[in-house]
Amino acid sequence: MHDGVLPIMSSPIEDYALLSDLETAAMVGRDGSIDWLCLPRFDSPACLAALLGTADNGFWRVAPRTGGRCTRRAYRHDTLALETEWRSGGGTVRVTDFMPPRTQSPCVVRVVEGVSGSVPMRSELRLRFHQGRVVPWVRDTESGTVAVAGPDAVWLHADGPVSVPDRQDPTTLDFTVSAGQRLAVTLVWSPSHLPEAPAPLSVPAETALKETSDFWRRWTARCRYEGPWRDAVVRSLITLKALTYAPTGGIVAAPTASLPGCIGGERNWDHRFCWLRDSTLTLSCLLRSGYRDEATAWLNWLMRAIAGDPAHLQTVYGVGGQRLLHETEAPWLPGYERSRPVRFGNSAESQFQLDVYGEVLDALYLSLRAGIPMPARVWGVVEALMSGLIRHWREPDQGLWQVRGPGRQFVHSKVMAWVAADRALRMGELLGRNGSSGRWRALRDEVHREVCQEGWDARQGSFVQSYGSSALDASALLIPRLGFLPARDERVRGTVRAVQRLKHGGFVRRYDPSGDAVHDVDGMRGPEGTFVACTLWYADALAATGHPGQAREVFERALAIRNDVGLLAEQWDPDAGRQLGNAPQAFSHIALVETAFALSSEPSPSRRSRGGSGRR
C-alpha cells in the first residue's frame, strides 16, 4: 500500500490499464491504484499524478487492506470495464472499475464485490490538483466528502456502510465485503463554484455498469474485421475510441504525459493532444473497420482545427482545436522512475513539419472516396494547402520524428510532399476541378525525381533518412504503402533488406543509433527503445515484398508485447522486456489494426497507402 514510505519508482508501464468516458481517461495499476487522472478533459491538469512521482502526487487505491498486486484482471469482454480480483486466505474480492460515457459530471466508479469468504477493504484517495502539486481543502458535507482547490471540486461517495479510520482524513474509507455483497465508491468532478454537489450517478452503480458495458458491446459489434486476430483488433479499436474526445471528434495520441522513452532520460513528452499525423491514420483505420461516424467526426474536427489559414498547418492541436499548447516543465514532480524533466504541453506546436501537408490531403482524398459529406469549402482548403506546399516544400523541416535538432531535408517529408500533390490531383479529377493540375503535376514529378536522386544511397542500396545522410530510417518502409513506388521495385526491396539493420531484439528502431550522431539529428541525449509502429511497418513491408511468413512472425512478436489487458505503449525495450513511452499509444494500436488487415484475407475496400508518426 501507499502508507508510510512514498516510493519514487512507479509500477511498470505495462501494469496500467485504461479507463475512459470519451472525454478524459484514468490509468489504474495492478495494485488497484489509479495513479493518473486528468479532470475534466484529457488535457486538463492531473489531479492524480503518482504515475510521474510519488504517492504524495495523488492516487486513488481500492484494494484489500493487506495490499499487493492483484491475482487476475481483465476487461469485460468487448468493453472498457476492468475487473480486478484478489485471492487470499480470507476470500476473494473483485473490483470493477469503469467510467460511464459522459452524460453529466465526469465520474469514476469502483464497484467492490465479495466473491467468496470475507475481505477487509480500503479506499484510499489522495487528491493533488494542478499536476500533482496542490493539496486541496477537504471537508465532510451533508452531500458527501468534497475536496476543493481553485476551479476544481471532487466529491467522494460510497453507497454502503464504511468507516473512516482517521477523522483527519475523510477520504480514506474502510469496509468489509463478504460473498455476494457489493459496495460502490464513486469519484465525481465538478466546477468548484457550483453551489450544489453533483449527483454521483443518475442510476444505481450496477445499472450504470450494465449500461456502460452495453454501450461498448454495441460499439464493438460494428467492427468489420473477422480475421484471425479479431480479439487484438477489437481491443485496439476500443482503445482508439477511448482516446476520442467525443464533443469535438478529436483523438489524442495518448492519455498520459512524460512517460519516458528511456528510463532516467529526458525523452519525456506530453501526448494528450491531437496530432494531424496520428489522426489521419486513425481515419483510415476507423473507416476500414466500419466506424464511419467516428471518421466523419474527426474530419469535421480537422476542418475546424485548420480553419483560418490552412496553408500554415500546425503539427498538433488541442482536443478542441486550440493552437497554443505551450510546453512547460514541472520541477515538483520527480518523474517516472526519475526520468526528468517532466513536461506538460508540447512545443511541436511551433515546429515546421512538411509531411503534414500530405497527411491532411491524403485524409481529405480518403474521405471523398469514402463518400463522407465534405464541407462546401473543401476545394478552397485544397488550394490553400497546395499554395503553402509550393512555397515551402524545399525547406528543411523537423520531420515526422519531430527532432529538436536542426531542420533537415528529410526523405519522408519530401515523399509526403509528393503525396500531397498526388492526392490534390486525384481530388481534382473526382471533383472536376483541374485548373491547377499542370502546376501540381509538375511539382509531383519534380519531388519524385529529387527524392529518387537525393534520398537514395546506392552504396547501401536503400533510401536514407535525409539528403546527404547515410543513416537509415524506418519511415522509408512506408514508401510502397504511400504509393510513391510499387513494392516490386528493387529500390523498395533493397530498403526493406537494409532496414533489418535497425532491428534490435526482433523489433525495429526509428533510425540507426550508430548512424549520423543521433544527438545531432534529434537534439536529445541518451538512447530509446524500439518503436512498436516501426516494427509493424516492417511486417507490412515484408508482406508487400513477398515474405508473408516472416511478416506474420514479426506481427505475432509485436502482439506478444501487449500487456495483460491488450494495451501497447509507444516503445518496447527488448533488453529489459518492458514497455516505454506514453501509453496506451494510439499510433501503436492504429498500426496493429492496419497490419492485421494487411496480413488477413479479408477484403479491405478502404485500404490505401498511409504514412506514420513519431511525436514529441
Backbone torsions as a table, in degrees:
resi	resn	phi	psi	omega
1	MET	NA	173.0	-176.6
2	HIS	-85.1	-5.6	-176.1
3	ASP	-61.8	149.8	173.3
4	GLY	79.1	-113.2	-175.7
5	VAL	-65.5	137.6	178.2
6	LEU	-103.9	100.1	-173.9
7	PRO	-72.0	142.2	173.1
8	ILE	-75.5	-41.2	-173.5
9	MET	-74.1	126.4	176.4
10	SER	-84.2	171.4	173.3
11	SER	-65.9	157.6	174.7
12	PRO	-54.4	146.0	-178.3
13	ILE	-56.1	-36.4	-179.0
14	GLU	-72.5	-5.8	175.6
15	ASP	-78.0	-10.2	-172.6
16	TYR	-97.5	138.2	173.1
17	ALA	-109.4	160.8	-175.0
18	LEU	-104.9	136.6	166.1
19	LEU	-120.2	148.5	179.8
20	SER	-157.2	147.5	173.0
21	ASP	-114.6	18.0	179.5
22	LEU	72.9	16.5	172.1
23	GLU	-139.6	-24.4	174.0
24	THR	-153.2	-177.8	-174.1
25	ALA	-149.2	157.5	175.0
26	ALA	-128.7	150.1	177.3
27	MET	-117.7	121.0	-175.3
28	VAL	-118.5	132.5	-175.6
29	GLY	-90.0	175.7	-179.2
30	ARG	-71.5	-11.8	175.2
31	ASP	-92.3	7.9	178.4
32	GLY	82.8	11.8	-176.7
33	SER	-102.4	125.6	169.8
34	ILE	-83.4	110.3	-174.6
35	ASP	-106.0	3.0	177.6
36	TRP	-151.5	123.8	177.7
37	LEU	-156.5	125.6	176.3
38	CYS	-113.5	129.8	-178.5
39	LEU	-132.2	137.2	5.9
40	PRO	-96.1	0.0	-176.3
41	ARG	-125.6	167.0	175.4
42	PHE	-51.7	-42.7	-173.2
43	ASP	-96.7	12.7	175.0
44	SER	-74.3	158.7	174.1
45	PRO	-59.8	139.9	-179.0
46	ALA	-69.5	140.7	171.9
47	CYS	-105.5	-12.7	170.0
48	LEU	-128.6	114.9	-172.4
49	ALA	-134.8	24.1	178.3
50	ALA	-58.5	-23.5	178.3
51	LEU	-56.3	-31.1	-178.2
52	LEU	-107.6	16.2	-178.5
53	GLY	-166.6	-123.8	-178.9
54	THR	-120.3	177.8	177.0
55	ALA	-58.0	-28.2	-178.1
56	ASP	-74.3	-3.6	174.2
57	ASN	-95.8	5.9	171.6
58	GLY	109.9	125.7	176.4
59	PHE	-158.0	165.8	172.6
60	TRP	-141.1	109.5	-176.8
61	ARG	-112.0	127.9	171.4
62	VAL	-122.3	114.0	-172.7
63	ALA	-166.4	169.5	173.7
64	PRO	-57.5	146.6	-179.3
65	ARG	-60.7	-24.6	178.3
66	THR	-73.5	-14.2	175.6
67	GLY	77.8	-165.3	177.6
68	GLY	97.2	165.1	177.6
69	ARG	-73.2	154.1	-177.9
70	CYS	-67.9	163.0	175.8
71	THR	-85.3	-36.6	-178.8
72	ARG	-154.7	147.1	170.7
73	ARG	-152.2	154.9	178.8
74	ALA	-169.3	151.8	169.4
75	TYR	-73.3	143.0	167.7
76	ARG	-56.3	143.8	-172.0
77	HIS	-50.7	124.6	176.0
78	ASP	58.8	33.2	177.4
79	THR	-136.2	179.5	173.6
80	LEU	-113.7	24.7	174.4
81	ALA	-93.9	120.2	-172.2
82	LEU	-98.8	124.9	176.6
83	GLU	-105.6	126.7	-179.4
84	THR	-125.6	129.2	-177.3
85	GLU	-121.0	143.2	170.6
86	TRP	-121.0	132.6	174.6
87	ARG	-115.0	133.5	179.1
88	SER	-143.5	178.0	178.7
89	GLY	-61.1	-28.1	-178.5
90	GLY	-84.2	-16.3	-179.1
91	GLY	151.8	-171.6	-179.0
92	THR	-125.5	136.7	-180.0
93	VAL	-130.5	145.7	178.7
94	ARG	-122.7	132.8	173.4
95	VAL	-113.4	123.5	177.7
96	THR	-108.7	116.2	-178.3
97	ASP	-104.4	136.6	175.8
98	PHE	-159.2	162.2	174.1
99	MET	-124.6	112.2	179.3
100	PRO	-61.8	136.4	173.8
101	PRO	-50.5	136.8	-165.5
102	ARG	-64.2	118.4	169.0
103	THR	-124.5	-15.6	177.9
104	GLN	-145.4	-134.0	-179.8
105	SER	-71.0	144.8	178.4
106	PRO	-65.4	138.7	-179.7
107	CYS	-148.9	154.7	172.9
108	VAL	-116.7	128.1	-177.1
109	VAL	-115.0	133.1	179.8
110	ARG	-127.3	105.4	-177.4
111	VAL	-94.6	119.9	-178.9
112	VAL	-102.2	126.9	-175.0
113	GLU	-130.0	127.7	173.6
114	GLY	-76.5	123.9	-179.8
115	VAL	-95.3	-43.3	177.0
116	SER	-154.6	156.9	178.2
117	GLY	62.2	-147.1	-178.2
118	SER	-143.3	128.3	-173.8
119	VAL	-128.7	119.5	172.4
120	PRO	-69.7	132.0	-174.8
121	MET	-122.1	160.6	174.2
122	ARG	-140.4	134.9	168.6
123	SER	-108.1	113.6	-176.4
124	GLU	-119.6	114.5	-176.7
125	LEU	-115.8	125.4	175.1
126	ARG	-127.4	99.8	-178.9
127	LEU	-85.1	137.3	175.2
128	ARG	-140.4	103.8	-175.2
129	PHE	-77.9	170.8	178.2
130	HIS	55.6	62.9	175.8
131	GLN	61.5	46.7	174.5
132	GLY	74.0	22.4	-170.5
133	ARG	-114.3	-39.3	-168.1
134	VAL	-99.3	123.3	176.7
135	VAL	-79.0	124.5	-176.1
136	PRO	-81.8	166.2	169.6
137	TRP	-85.9	118.3	-175.8
138	VAL	-110.8	134.1	178.2
139	ARG	-152.3	156.5	173.8
140	ASP	-89.9	139.2	175.6
141	THR	-132.2	175.3	177.0
142	GLU	-63.4	-24.0	-177.8
143	SER	-93.8	-3.0	-179.7
144	GLY	130.7	-174.6	179.1
145	THR	-86.5	133.0	-177.9
146	VAL	-129.3	140.8	174.8
147	ALA	-118.1	128.1	-173.9
148	VAL	-127.4	135.9	171.1
149	ALA	-153.8	117.4	179.6
150	GLY	57.7	-125.1	-176.0
151	PRO	-81.2	-5.7	-170.1
152	ASP	-108.2	140.5	170.5
153	ALA	-134.0	134.1	177.1
154	VAL	-124.2	129.4	-178.1
155	TRP	-108.9	139.2	179.4
156	LEU	-116.0	127.2	-178.1
157	HIS	-129.3	145.5	169.9
158	ALA	-127.7	138.3	-176.5
159	ASP	-99.3	20.7	177.4
160	GLY	-150.0	-179.4	-177.3
161	PRO	-69.7	128.9	177.0
162	VAL	-137.5	162.7	173.7
163	SER	-121.8	156.1	179.4
164	VAL	-110.8	104.2	-174.6
165	PRO	-65.7	-25.5	-179.3
166	ASP	-132.3	109.3	-177.1
167	ARG	-62.7	-18.9	176.8
168	GLN	-77.9	-10.6	-178.1
169	ASP	-135.0	81.4	-177.0
170	PRO	-71.8	-1.2	178.7
171	THR	-92.1	2.7	172.3
172	THR	-105.8	123.6	-174.8
173	LEU	-123.9	134.9	174.6
174	ASP	-111.6	144.1	176.7
175	PHE	-163.2	165.7	179.5
176	THR	-126.2	136.2	176.1
177	VAL	-118.8	135.8	174.7
178	SER	-109.3	170.4	-177.1
179	ALA	-52.1	127.8	178.5
180	GLY	88.4	-9.7	179.6
181	GLN	-88.8	148.3	177.2
182	ARG	-134.1	146.9	174.4
183	LEU	-147.7	133.2	-179.9
184	ALA	-110.8	135.1	173.7
185	VAL	-115.5	129.8	-172.8
186	THR	-127.0	135.2	174.9
187	LEU	-110.8	127.2	-176.4
188	VAL	-128.4	133.4	177.0
189	TRP	-99.7	146.8	170.6
190	SER	-152.8	159.0	172.3
191	PRO	-60.3	136.8	-172.8
192	SER	-68.2	-17.6	-176.9
193	HIS	-82.7	-11.4	-179.7
194	LEU	-68.0	137.1	-173.6
195	PRO	-74.6	-22.9	-175.3
196	GLU	-117.7	151.4	177.8
197	ALA	-70.2	141.4	176.1
198	PRO	-72.3	149.8	175.9
199	ALA	-67.8	131.6	-178.2
200	PRO	-60.9	-43.7	176.4
201	LEU	-152.0	149.3	178.3
202	SER	-81.7	-12.3	179.6
203	VAL	-137.2	165.5	176.1
204	PRO	-57.4	153.7	-175.3
205	ALA	-56.6	-40.2	-179.7
206	GLU	-64.7	-37.2	177.1
207	THR	-67.9	-41.7	178.0
208	ALA	-61.9	-38.5	178.1
209	LEU	-64.4	-43.8	178.2
210	LYS	-63.2	-43.4	-179.4
211	GLU	-64.4	-39.5	178.8
212	THR	-66.5	-44.6	178.2
213	SER	-62.3	-42.4	178.8
214	ASP	-62.3	-39.3	178.0
215	PHE	-56.9	-50.2	-177.2
216	TRP	-67.6	-37.6	-179.1
217	ARG	-69.4	-36.2	175.1
218	ARG	-63.6	-39.1	-178.0
219	TRP	-67.9	-46.7	-177.6
220	THR	-69.0	-24.1	179.6
221	ALA	-64.0	-17.2	179.8
222	ARG	-82.9	-6.0	-176.4
223	CYS	-64.5	130.2	-178.7
224	ARG	-83.4	-19.3	-173.3
225	TYR	-71.5	129.1	178.9
226	GLU	-130.1	23.4	-177.2
227	GLY	-80.8	-170.3	-173.3
228	PRO	-70.0	-14.6	-177.8
229	TRP	-113.9	38.2	-173.7
230	ARG	-57.9	-44.2	-177.4
231	ASP	-59.4	-43.3	180.0
232	ALA	-66.9	-40.1	179.9
233	VAL	-65.7	-45.2	-179.8
234	VAL	-63.2	-41.9	179.0
235	ARG	-63.8	-38.1	177.4
236	SER	-66.6	-40.1	178.7
237	LEU	-66.5	-39.9	175.1
238	ILE	-59.0	-41.7	-179.7
239	THR	-63.8	-42.2	177.7
240	LEU	-64.1	-42.1	176.2
241	LYS	-61.4	-39.9	-179.1
242	ALA	-65.2	-23.1	179.7
243	LEU	-92.5	7.8	178.5
244	THR	-89.2	130.9	174.3
245	TYR	-87.4	99.8	-168.0
246	ALA	-56.5	-39.4	-177.1
247	PRO	-60.0	-29.0	-176.5
248	THR	-117.5	-20.2	-174.6
249	GLY	90.2	-4.3	176.8
250	GLY	-65.8	151.1	-177.4
251	ILE	-126.2	122.2	-178.2
252	VAL	-81.1	152.4	179.8
253	ALA	-68.9	-34.2	177.6
254	ALA	-164.2	159.6	-179.7
255	PRO	-87.9	-2.1	-173.5
256	THR	-114.7	169.9	179.1
257	ALA	-135.1	141.8	168.8
258	SER	63.8	22.7	167.0
259	LEU	-76.8	130.0	-163.3
260	PRO	-80.0	148.9	169.4
261	GLY	-82.7	-12.0	175.5
262	CYS	-146.2	121.5	-178.1
263	ILE	-60.1	126.2	-178.4
264	GLY	83.6	0.3	-176.6
265	GLY	-98.9	-170.9	-173.8
266	GLU	-107.5	5.0	-179.9
267	ARG	-84.0	70.7	-172.3
268	ASN	-125.9	113.0	-170.2
269	TRP	-127.9	155.2	177.8
270	ASP	-93.9	117.6	-176.7
271	HIS	-110.1	20.8	-176.3
272	ARG	-86.5	35.1	-177.1
273	PHE	-131.6	179.1	-174.0
274	CYS	-108.6	108.0	175.6
275	TRP	-85.3	130.0	177.4
276	LEU	-55.8	-39.0	-176.8
277	ARG	-63.5	-48.8	179.7
278	ASP	-65.5	-41.4	-173.1
279	SER	-69.7	-34.9	177.5
280	THR	-67.8	-35.4	173.8
281	LEU	-62.2	-40.3	179.4
282	THR	-63.0	-37.2	178.0
283	LEU	-57.0	-48.4	178.5
284	SER	-61.6	-45.6	-178.2
285	CYS	-60.7	-44.4	-178.3
286	LEU	-69.2	-41.2	-179.1
287	LEU	-61.8	-46.8	-176.6
288	ARG	-71.5	-21.1	179.6
289	SER	-89.1	-6.1	175.8
290	GLY	103.9	12.3	-175.0
291	TYR	-108.2	71.9	-176.2
292	ARG	-67.6	-39.0	-178.5
293	ASP	-61.2	-43.5	179.7
294	GLU	-66.2	-38.6	177.8
295	ALA	-63.7	-41.2	178.4
296	THR	-64.6	-41.3	179.2
297	ALA	-62.3	-40.3	179.3
298	TRP	-68.5	-40.0	178.0
299	LEU	-58.1	-41.5	178.2
300	ASN	-64.1	-38.9	175.8
301	TRP	-60.4	-45.3	-178.7
302	LEU	-58.8	-47.1	-177.3
303	MET	-63.6	-36.3	177.0
304	ARG	-70.4	-40.3	-175.7
305	ALA	-64.3	-39.7	-176.1
306	ILE	-92.1	2.1	-179.2
307	ALA	-61.1	152.0	177.7
308	GLY	104.9	-59.9	-179.9
309	ASP	-149.4	76.1	-176.3
310	PRO	-58.7	-25.3	-177.8
311	ALA	-67.1	-23.2	179.8
312	HIS	-109.2	76.2	-177.6
313	LEU	-73.4	141.3	164.5
314	GLN	-89.5	158.3	175.7
315	THR	-76.2	-34.2	-170.7
316	VAL	-141.6	145.0	179.0
317	TYR	-134.2	165.0	174.3
318	GLY	-77.1	170.4	-176.4
319	VAL	-62.1	-26.1	176.4
320	GLY	-91.3	0.0	-176.4
321	GLY	95.9	5.4	-178.4
322	GLN	-67.6	148.7	-174.1
323	ARG	-98.2	-26.8	-175.3
324	LEU	-89.1	110.6	-177.7
325	LEU	-128.4	51.6	-170.8
326	HIS	-51.4	129.2	-178.5
327	GLU	-86.0	130.1	177.8
328	THR	-131.6	166.3	176.0
329	GLU	-111.9	152.5	-177.0
330	ALA	-118.6	84.4	-175.0
331	PRO	-65.7	-17.1	179.5
332	TRP	-76.4	-12.3	178.3
333	LEU	-100.0	125.1	-178.5
334	PRO	-71.9	-12.3	177.7
335	GLY	89.7	156.1	178.1
336	TYR	-63.8	116.6	-177.4
337	GLU	48.1	44.9	177.0
338	ARG	61.5	32.6	176.3
339	SER	-92.2	110.0	-175.0
340	ARG	-131.6	157.5	4.8
341	PRO	-80.0	157.1	170.5
342	VAL	-85.1	125.0	-176.2
343	ARG	-115.9	140.5	170.1
344	PHE	-124.7	146.5	-169.3
345	GLY	80.2	175.6	-176.6
346	ASN	-152.7	119.3	-176.2
347	SER	-74.0	-2.9	173.6
348	ALA	-59.9	-16.8	177.3
349	GLU	-55.7	-28.7	-175.3
350	SER	-105.8	3.6	179.2
351	GLN	-80.0	152.8	170.0
352	PHE	-95.4	117.4	177.8
353	GLN	-127.9	103.5	-172.5
354	LEU	-59.7	-32.7	-172.0
355	ASP	-64.4	-20.8	-176.5
356	VAL	-67.1	-22.5	174.4
357	TYR	-60.8	-45.3	178.1
358	GLY	-66.0	-38.3	-179.7
359	GLU	-62.2	-46.5	-177.0
360	VAL	-67.9	-45.2	-179.7
361	LEU	-67.2	-33.8	175.1
362	ASP	-64.2	-41.0	178.9
363	ALA	-64.1	-42.1	179.4
364	LEU	-64.8	-40.2	178.9
365	TYR	-64.7	-45.2	178.4
366	LEU	-59.4	-44.5	-179.3
367	SER	-62.6	-41.0	179.2
368	LEU	-63.0	-45.4	-179.9
369	ARG	-65.7	-32.6	-178.9
370	ALA	-79.8	-5.1	178.5
371	GLY	80.6	18.1	176.4
372	ILE	-71.0	132.3	179.5
373	PRO	-55.8	127.0	-176.8
374	MET	-105.5	142.0	176.0
375	PRO	-59.5	150.3	-177.7
376	ALA	-60.2	-28.8	-176.0
377	ARG	-87.9	11.0	-172.5
378	VAL	-59.7	-37.4	-178.6
379	TRP	-68.1	-32.8	174.6
380	GLY	-63.4	-36.3	176.5
381	VAL	-65.2	-44.2	179.0
382	VAL	-58.6	-46.7	-179.1
383	GLU	-63.9	-38.9	178.9
384	ALA	-66.5	-40.8	178.4
385	LEU	-63.9	-43.2	-179.9
386	MET	-68.0	-34.0	176.1
387	SER	-62.1	-43.8	177.6
388	GLY	-65.6	-39.9	-179.6
389	LEU	-63.9	-44.6	-179.7
390	ILE	-59.1	-37.2	-179.8
391	ARG	-72.5	-32.1	-166.1
392	HIS	-116.9	-3.3	-168.4
393	TRP	-67.3	-22.4	179.3
394	ARG	-81.9	-9.3	-175.3
395	GLU	-78.4	147.7	171.5
396	PRO	-66.3	154.1	-179.8
397	ASP	-142.5	-177.2	-179.5
398	GLN	-90.0	-8.7	172.4
399	GLY	74.2	174.0	-177.3
400	LEU	-65.8	-21.1	178.3
401	TRP	-86.9	-0.1	173.9
402	GLN	54.5	49.3	-175.9
403	VAL	-63.0	149.9	178.3
404	ARG	-104.1	9.8	169.7
405	GLY	-88.8	-170.1	-179.7
406	PRO	-61.4	149.7	176.3
407	GLY	-63.5	151.6	-178.8
408	ARG	-137.9	169.2	174.9
409	GLN	-88.8	77.6	-175.7
410	PHE	-71.3	133.8	-178.0
411	VAL	-62.8	-43.9	-179.4
412	HIS	-61.0	-38.4	179.0
413	SER	-61.2	-41.5	179.6
414	LYS	-69.0	-38.2	176.0
415	VAL	-58.9	-40.5	179.7
416	MET	-70.7	-26.6	172.1
417	ALA	-64.8	-39.9	174.4
418	TRP	-61.4	-43.9	178.5
419	VAL	-58.6	-43.3	-179.2
420	ALA	-58.3	-48.8	-179.3
421	ALA	-65.4	-41.2	-179.6
422	ASP	-61.9	-46.2	-177.9
423	ARG	-71.0	-34.0	176.4
424	ALA	-63.1	-42.0	177.8
425	LEU	-63.0	-42.0	-179.9
426	ARG	-66.1	-38.9	176.8
427	MET	-65.1	-38.4	177.9
428	GLY	-60.4	-39.6	178.0
429	GLU	-64.3	-42.1	-178.8
430	LEU	-68.2	-34.5	-174.8
431	LEU	-96.7	-2.9	-178.1
432	GLY	70.5	31.1	179.3
433	ARG	-118.4	103.2	-177.8
434	ASN	-129.6	24.0	-178.2
435	GLY	-62.5	-31.2	-178.4
436	SER	-105.8	10.2	-170.8
437	SER	-61.5	-37.3	-179.5
438	GLY	-61.5	-45.8	-179.2
439	ARG	-66.9	-41.7	-178.3
440	TRP	-70.4	-35.8	178.9
441	ARG	-67.5	-37.8	177.5
442	ALA	-64.1	-40.5	177.4
443	LEU	-63.4	-45.7	-179.5
444	ARG	-58.1	-44.8	-178.0
445	ASP	-68.1	-38.0	-179.9
446	GLU	-66.3	-43.3	179.4
447	VAL	-63.6	-41.7	-179.2
448	HIS	-60.7	-47.1	179.7
449	ARG	-60.9	-43.5	-176.3
450	GLU	-64.8	-44.4	-179.9
451	VAL	-62.5	-43.3	-178.6
452	CYS	-66.6	-23.8	179.0
453	GLN	-92.9	-51.8	-172.9
454	GLU	-85.5	-24.2	-177.1
455	GLY	-96.6	1.9	-176.5
456	TRP	-105.1	132.5	176.6
457	ASP	-110.4	102.7	-176.0
458	ALA	-64.7	-31.6	-179.3
459	ARG	-63.5	-42.8	178.9
460	GLN	-86.0	-16.4	-176.1
461	GLY	66.8	43.0	-173.9
462	SER	-155.7	151.8	164.4
463	PHE	-71.2	150.6	-175.1
464	VAL	-119.9	-175.5	-173.0
465	GLN	-72.9	-44.4	-177.7
466	SER	-149.3	163.6	-179.0
467	TYR	-58.0	131.4	177.3
468	GLY	81.7	-2.6	-178.4
469	SER	-94.5	157.6	171.7
470	SER	-106.9	-2.0	-176.3
471	ALA	-73.6	140.1	174.5
472	LEU	-85.2	155.7	179.8
473	ASP	-145.3	131.5	-177.3
474	ALA	-62.9	-20.0	178.9
475	SER	-62.1	-21.6	177.9
476	ALA	-64.9	-19.7	177.2
477	LEU	-65.1	-18.2	-176.2
478	LEU	-84.1	-7.9	-174.8
479	ILE	-55.5	-46.2	178.3
480	PRO	-70.5	-35.4	178.8
481	ARG	-63.2	-32.6	-179.1
482	LEU	-80.8	-10.0	-179.3
483	GLY	84.1	8.3	-178.6
484	PHE	-68.0	-40.7	173.1
485	LEU	-141.7	149.2	178.0
486	PRO	-73.3	154.9	-178.2
487	ALA	-62.1	-25.8	-179.2
488	ARG	-76.9	-11.8	-179.6
489	ASP	-63.7	134.1	-176.6
490	GLU	-63.2	-27.4	176.8
491	ARG	-66.7	-34.9	175.6
492	VAL	-68.1	-45.7	-179.3
493	ARG	-62.7	-40.1	177.5
494	GLY	-63.8	-38.5	179.0
495	THR	-65.4	-42.9	178.4
496	VAL	-61.4	-41.1	177.5
497	ARG	-63.9	-42.2	-177.3
498	ALA	-66.6	-36.3	-177.1
499	VAL	-64.3	-17.2	174.6
500	GLN	-55.2	-25.9	179.8
501	ARG	-70.9	-13.2	176.1
502	LEU	-86.9	-4.3	-178.1
503	LYS	-73.5	143.0	175.6
504	HIS	-144.2	116.8	-179.1
505	GLY	62.2	27.9	179.4
506	GLY	88.8	-1.1	-179.9
507	PHE	-119.6	165.0	-170.4
508	VAL	-111.2	131.1	173.9
509	ARG	-79.4	163.4	176.4
510	ARG	-65.5	-46.5	179.4
511	TYR	-153.3	170.5	-170.2
512	ASP	-70.2	115.3	-179.7
513	PRO	-68.8	-16.1	178.9
514	SER	-104.2	8.6	-179.0
515	GLY	-80.2	-141.8	-174.0
516	ASP	-64.3	79.3	174.3
517	ALA	33.0	85.0	-174.0
518	VAL	-50.8	-39.1	-179.8
519	HIS	-59.2	-37.0	179.8
520	ASP	-70.1	-28.1	-179.6
521	VAL	-78.5	-54.9	-172.9
522	ASP	-100.3	-3.4	174.1
523	GLY	73.6	10.5	-177.5
524	MET	-120.3	151.2	177.5
525	ARG	-94.7	152.0	173.2
526	GLY	90.6	161.3	-179.4
527	PRO	-80.5	-174.4	174.4
528	GLU	-153.0	173.2	-179.3
529	GLY	-81.0	-179.9	170.6
530	THR	-76.6	156.5	-176.7
531	PHE	-100.6	127.9	-178.9
532	VAL	-59.9	-47.0	-177.4
533	ALA	-63.3	-40.8	179.5
534	CYS	-61.8	-38.0	177.5
535	THR	-62.7	-40.2	179.3
536	LEU	-72.2	-34.0	172.9
537	TRP	-59.9	-39.4	-179.7
538	TYR	-63.2	-41.7	176.4
539	ALA	-60.6	-44.1	177.8
540	ASP	-58.5	-46.6	-176.6
541	ALA	-66.8	-37.7	176.4
542	LEU	-61.0	-45.0	179.7
543	ALA	-63.7	-42.8	-177.1
544	ALA	-66.1	-29.7	-177.3
545	THR	-98.1	17.5	170.5
546	GLY	91.7	27.4	179.2
547	HIS	-128.5	63.6	-174.5
548	PRO	-63.4	-35.3	179.8
549	GLY	-64.4	-45.7	177.2
550	GLN	-64.6	-38.5	179.7
551	ALA	-61.1	-44.8	180.0
552	ARG	-63.8	-39.1	179.2
553	GLU	-62.0	-44.4	178.5
554	VAL	-63.8	-42.0	-179.7
555	PHE	-63.3	-45.2	179.6
556	GLU	-62.7	-35.5	177.7
557	ARG	-64.4	-39.9	177.8
558	ALA	-67.1	-39.5	177.7
559	LEU	-61.1	-33.5	-175.5
560	ALA	-69.9	-16.1	-179.4
561	ILE	-95.1	2.1	171.1
562	ARG	-62.0	152.2	178.6
563	ASN	-76.8	-175.6	-172.5
564	ASP	-64.9	-16.9	176.9
565	VAL	-112.2	18.0	169.6
566	GLY	86.0	20.0	-175.9
567	LEU	-103.9	148.0	179.1
568	LEU	-121.0	137.0	169.9
569	ALA	-85.1	-172.6	-179.9
570	GLU	-73.8	-37.5	-171.3
571	GLN	-131.7	169.3	178.7
572	TRP	-139.3	134.6	176.1
573	ASP	-101.1	102.3	-177.2
574	PRO	-65.9	-27.5	-178.8
575	ASP	-72.4	-47.0	-179.6
576	ALA	-87.0	-14.0	-178.6
577	GLY	64.4	48.8	-177.8
578	ARG	-147.0	158.6	178.2
579	GLN	-80.1	151.2	178.4
580	LEU	-135.7	156.7	176.6
581	GLY	83.9	175.8	-177.0
582	ASN	-63.8	147.8	-172.6
583	ALA	-149.3	150.6	-15.3
584	PRO	-69.9	145.7	-174.5
585	GLN	-97.2	121.1	-179.9
586	ALA	-55.5	-41.4	-174.9
587	PHE	-61.6	-39.9	178.6
588	SER	-65.0	-42.2	-178.4
589	HIS	-72.7	-33.4	173.7
590	ILE	-60.6	-47.8	-179.0
591	ALA	-62.1	-36.5	178.2
592	LEU	-61.6	-47.5	-179.2
593	VAL	-63.9	-45.5	-179.0
594	GLU	-60.5	-42.1	-179.1
595	THR	-69.9	-37.9	177.2
596	ALA	-59.5	-42.7	176.4
597	PHE	-63.8	-42.1	-177.1
598	ALA	-64.3	-34.9	-176.4
599	LEU	-92.0	-4.2	-179.6
600	SER	-96.9	163.4	179.1
601	SER	-87.6	-2.1	-179.1
602	GLU	-64.4	139.7	174.1
603	PRO	-67.5	146.4	-179.1
604	SER	-134.5	84.7	-172.7
605	PRO	-59.5	-26.9	-179.0
606	SER	-100.7	13.5	177.3
607	ARG	-61.5	129.7	174.6
608	ARG	-156.8	175.0	-176.1
609	SER	-70.8	137.1	179.4
610	ARG	-138.4	152.7	174.7
611	GLY	-104.2	-166.3	-172.8
612	GLY	-143.9	-174.7	-172.0
613	SER	-139.8	147.7	161.3
614	GLY	-134.0	141.7	-175.2
615	ARG	-135.3	158.9	173.0
616	ARG	-128.7	NA	NA
